[in-house]
C-alpha cells in the first residue's frame, strides 16, 4: 500500500471516529463501528492509532481549548477567565467531541486521556504563565484551583442546566479568579 493510501485510510478512520464519538459518546462506539464507517479493516485502527482510547486522545487533541484565554497580560487574566467561564455557564461546549468528553470522562479507558488533557491544555500552561513570578509550586496550586472552578461550572451546567451569565456574574467570577490567582 502506498503511503498516500495509508494516510488516506488513517484520515478516514480518524474522521469516522470523530463523527461516531461525537454522536454516541466514547463508551458506545466500538472499533468495529469506526472501521465500518471508514470502510477500512478493523485491524488498521490498532495499526494507525494503537487503541480506541489512543484514537480518542488524538481526536480530542484537535478540539478547541481554553488556551486562547491565557494570551495577553497576566493582570487581565482573571477577567478573561471570568468571561470565558460565564460563556461556558450558558453554552454547551462548541465541539461535539467536548460534549462527548463531558459524558464519557469517567470511563476507565479514557480517564488517563482526560487527566492528560487537563494537565496539558489547562493546568500546566496556566502554571507556566503564573510561574513567571518565580514560585512554580504555588503557581501549580493556583492553576489547579482555577481548573477546579472551571470543572465545577461545567458540572453545575450539566446538572442544573445552562444559565445565561450576567455582567454581575462576570464581575463576581473575576473576583474569584483574581483571588485564586493571587500568590
Number of C-alpha atoms within 10 A of each C-alpha: 5 7 8 9 10 13 12 12 20 19 14 18 27 22 16 19 26 21 17 20 25 18 15 15 21 24 15 11 16 15 19 14 15 25 21 14 16 19 13 16 14 17 12 16 23 13 10 17 17 12 14 19 17 17 20 20 18 15 17 20 14 9 12 14 15 13 11 10 17 17 12 10 8 14 9 14 18 25 21 21 22 24 21 17 23 22 18 20 23 17 16 17 18 11 14 18 25 20 17 20 21 17 15 20 20 12 13 11 16 20 14 15 19 19 11 14 16 16 17 13 15 19 23 16 17 23 22 16 18 21 17 11 11 10 13 15 11 17 24 20 16 23 24 20 16 23 17 13 16 19 14 12 18 21 14 14 17 14 9 8 13 17 14 12 17 13 11 9 16 21 16 14 22 21 15 17 21 19 13 17 20 11 12
